[in-house]
Amino acid sequence: MFKKIVNYCKACYNELAHNTTWPTRAELTHSAMVVLSASLVIAIVVFIMDSLFKFVMSGVYPS
């Protein structure tokens, strides 16, 4: 049982150390900027939808 665990850990290390291609700093920065931009656009869309819903509901349920 212990030998299986050790072999599994060795295989995992070998996969990460030798077979995985890691992104360069430029690729990582580009990906981060894409995610940041998409998150900002989605946040703005949700804000606009929320404001519109609030406006419609204030007309339906006047205070």
Backbone as ProteinMPNN parsed JSONL, in Angstrom:
{"seq_chain_A": "MFKKIVNYCKACYNELAHNTTWPTRAELTHSAMVVLSASLVIAIVVFIMDSLFKFVMSGVYPS", "coords_chain_A": {"N_chain_A": [[0.832, -1.192, 0.0], [1.887, 1.282, 0.841], [3.913, 1.534, -1.016], [2.51, 1.946, -3.393], [1.489, 4.494, -2.979], [3.852, 6.002, -2.837], [4.847, 5.563, -5.425], [2.813, 6.801, -6.882], [3.124, 9.476, -6.042], [5.681, 9.977, -7.056], [5.158, 9.727, -9.802], [3.394, 11.861, -10.15], [5.084, 14.05, -9.545], [6.979, 13.742, -11.592], [5.368, 14.212, -13.833], [4.632, 16.913, -13.407], [7.144, 18.178, -13.308], [8.504, 17.521, -15.681], [6.81, 17.073, -17.914], [4.9, 19.041, -18.115], [3.978, 22.08, -19.623], [4.722, 25.259, -18.773], [3.236, 28.511, -18.613], [4.656, 31.486, -20.103], [5.87, 34.552, -18.617], [4.789, 36.732, -20.008], [2.593, 35.553, -21.339], [1.087, 34.806, -19.142], [0.546, 37.305, -17.986], [-0.969, 38.451, -20.044], [-3.199, 36.721, -20.081], [-4.201, 37.228, -17.516], [-4.961, 39.899, -17.812], [-7.005, 39.643, -19.691], [-8.901, 38.209, -18.218], [-9.374, 40.06, -16.17], [-10.444, 42.214, -17.642], [-12.759, 41.016, -18.751], [-14.134, 40.433, -16.385], [-14.614, 43.02, -15.438], [-16.294, 44.035, -17.466], [-18.51, 42.313, -17.189], [-19.269, 42.98, -14.575], [-20.069, 45.645, -14.961], [-22.239, 45.278, -16.71], [-23.983, 43.831, -15.036], [-24.396, 45.767, -13.059], [-25.756, 47.744, -14.562], [-28.053, 46.308, -15.297], [-29.127, 45.847, -12.758], [-29.621, 48.468, -11.913], [-31.551, 49.212, -13.809], [-33.572, 47.355, -13.19], [-34.152, 48.206, -10.591], [-35.176, 50.771, -11.158], [-37.468, 50.096, -12.64], [-38.895, 48.621, -10.712], [-39.3, 50.576, -8.796], [-41.192, 52.087, -10.059], [-43.296, 50.293, -10.16], [-43.771, 49.688, -7.47], [-44.353, 52.254, -5.803], [-42.863, 54.48, -3.402]], "CA_chain_A": [[0.0, 0.0, 0.0], [2.768, 2.441, 0.929], [4.666, 1.599, -2.261], [1.61, 2.537, -4.379], [1.417, 5.936, -2.695], [5.139, 6.565, -3.229], [4.886, 5.55, -6.893], [1.88, 7.828, -7.329], [3.759, 10.774, -5.806], [6.777, 10.105, -8.023], [4.553, 9.957, -11.116], [2.873, 13.235, -10.138], [6.228, 14.947, -9.631], [7.534, 13.614, -12.937], [4.448, 14.888, -14.741], [4.727, 18.36, -13.21], [8.497, 18.681, -13.526], [9.064, 17.249, -16.998], [5.849, 16.983, -19.006], [4.001, 20.188, -18.109], [4.521, 23.319, -20.177], [4.255, 26.379, -17.977], [3.152, 29.729, -19.429], [5.671, 32.511, -19.864], [5.354, 35.701, -17.864], [3.965, 37.53, -20.914], [1.328, 34.836, -21.532], [0.346, 34.878, -17.883], [0.058, 38.677, -17.85], [-2.034, 38.628, -21.027], [-4.375, 35.991, -19.594], [-4.736, 37.952, -16.358], [-5.632, 41.101, -18.299], [-8.257, 39.21, -20.329], [-9.835, 37.872, -17.136], [-9.722, 41.311, -15.504], [-11.328, 42.958, -18.541], [-14.051, 40.325, -18.809], [-14.792, 40.626, -15.089], [-15.078, 44.4, -15.387], [-17.447, 44.154, -18.369], [-19.638, 41.61, -16.572], [-19.703, 43.781, -13.428], [-20.802, 46.812, -15.479], [-23.529, 44.795, -17.225], [-24.825, 43.498, -13.877], [-24.769, 47.04, -12.438], [-26.78, 48.376, -15.404], [-29.297, 45.525, -15.161], [-29.641, 46.092, -11.413], [-30.18, 49.829, -11.891], [-32.779, 49.174, -14.592], [-34.562, 46.623, -12.406], [-34.516, 49.087, -9.481], [-36.007, 51.811, -11.722], [-38.774, 49.498, -12.976], [-39.584, 48.25, -9.476], [-39.742, 51.801, -8.102], [-42.424, 52.477, -10.722], [-44.334, 49.33, -9.805], [-44.026, 49.845, -6.034], [-43.895, 53.59, -5.394], [-42.717, 54.644, -1.949]], "C_chain_A": [[0.871, 1.247, 0.0], [3.544, 2.632, -0.379], [3.821, 2.223, -3.381], [1.537, 4.054, -4.212], [2.711, 6.618, -3.134], [5.244, 6.631, -4.756], [3.964, 6.619, -7.481], [2.495, 9.221, -7.18], [4.91, 11.013, -6.782], [6.231, 10.404, -9.421], [4.004, 11.382, -11.215], [4.01, 14.241, -10.281], [6.823, 14.915, -11.038], [6.662, 14.342, -13.964], [4.591, 16.404, -14.633], [6.098, 18.916, -13.593], [8.956, 18.55, -14.971], [8.066, 17.321, -18.149], [4.904, 18.177, -19.104], [4.697, 21.38, -18.747], [3.887, 24.483, -19.419], [4.21, 27.627, -18.849], [4.293, 30.695, -19.1], [5.029, 33.656, -19.091], [4.434, 36.556, -18.74], [2.601, 36.87, -21.144], [0.454, 34.928, -20.28], [-0.245, 36.266, -17.671], [-1.094, 38.929, -18.812], [-3.315, 37.936, -20.556], [-5.021, 36.705, -18.413], [-5.484, 39.204, -16.8], [-6.962, 40.762, -18.988], [-9.308, 38.905, -19.261], [-10.296, 39.136, -16.421], [-10.698, 42.118, -16.352], [-12.717, 42.323, -18.61], [-14.825, 40.502, -17.505], [-15.363, 42.031, -14.963], [-16.305, 44.599, -16.266], [-18.67, 43.491, -17.75], [-20.17, 42.395, -15.379], [-20.499, 44.998, -13.88], [-22.174, 46.403, -15.996], [-24.478, 44.473, -16.066], [-25.288, 44.778, -13.175], [-25.881, 47.726, -13.23], [-28.108, 47.635, -15.284], [-29.934, 45.758, -13.801], [-30.281, 47.477, -11.321], [-31.495, 49.88, -12.655], [-33.892, 48.473, -13.82], [-35.056, 47.484, -11.241], [-35.45, 50.188, -9.97], [-37.405, 51.269, -12.021], [-39.56, 49.173, -11.706], [-40.045, 49.485, -8.694], [-41.005, 52.358, -8.766], [-43.586, 51.57, -10.367], [-44.748, 49.493, -8.344], [-43.556, 51.213, -5.572], [-43.826, 53.707, -3.867], [-43.52, 55.802, -1.447]], "O_chain_A": [[0.616, 2.177, -0.766], [3.8, 3.763, -0.794], [4.352, 2.947, -4.224], [1.527, 4.798, -5.193], [2.673, 7.691, -3.736], [5.68, 7.641, -5.309], [4.31, 7.264, -8.471], [2.398, 10.047, -8.088], [5.089, 12.127, -7.275], [6.781, 11.239, -10.139], [4.139, 12.03, -12.253], [3.903, 15.187, -11.062], [7.133, 15.963, -11.604], [7.178, 15.011, -14.86], [4.662, 17.099, -15.647], [6.19, 20.012, -14.145], [9.725, 19.386, -15.446], [8.469, 17.611, -19.275], [4.178, 18.304, -20.089], [5.859, 21.662, -18.454], [2.669, 24.659, -19.429], [5.05, 27.793, -19.733], [4.817, 30.717, -17.986], [3.81, 33.717, -18.935], [3.411, 37.049, -18.265], [1.574, 37.548, -21.145], [-0.761, 35.105, -20.365], [-1.387, 36.402, -17.233], [-2.088, 39.552, -18.44], [-4.397, 38.518, -20.631], [-6.246, 36.777, -18.32], [-6.523, 39.539, -16.232], [-7.93, 41.515, -18.875], [-10.467, 39.299, -19.392], [-11.476, 39.271, -16.1], [-11.678, 42.649, -15.829], [-13.729, 43.02, -18.536], [-16.04, 40.699, -17.526], [-16.463, 42.215, -14.443], [-17.258, 45.261, -15.855], [-19.761, 44.06, -17.786], [-21.382, 42.475, -15.183], [-21.499, 45.349, -13.253], [-23.162, 47.094, -15.752], [-25.659, 44.815, -16.124], [-26.438, 44.868, -12.745], [-26.838, 48.233, -12.645], [-29.164, 48.258, -15.18], [-31.157, 45.855, -13.701], [-31.347, 47.64, -10.728], [-32.45, 50.516, -12.208], [-35.028, 48.946, -13.8], [-36.249, 47.489, -10.938], [-36.418, 50.518, -9.285], [-38.406, 51.907, -11.695], [-40.763, 49.426, -11.64], [-41.066, 49.439, -8.007], [-41.803, 53.027, -8.109], [-44.729, 52.019, -10.283], [-45.935, 49.443, -8.02], [-42.469, 51.329, -5.004], [-44.626, 53.11, -3.146], [-43.514, 56.085, -0.249]]}, "name": "protein", "num_of_chains": 1, "seq": "MFKKIVNYCKACYNELAHNTTWPTRAELTHSAMVVLSASLVIAIVVFIMDSLFKFVMSGVYPS"}
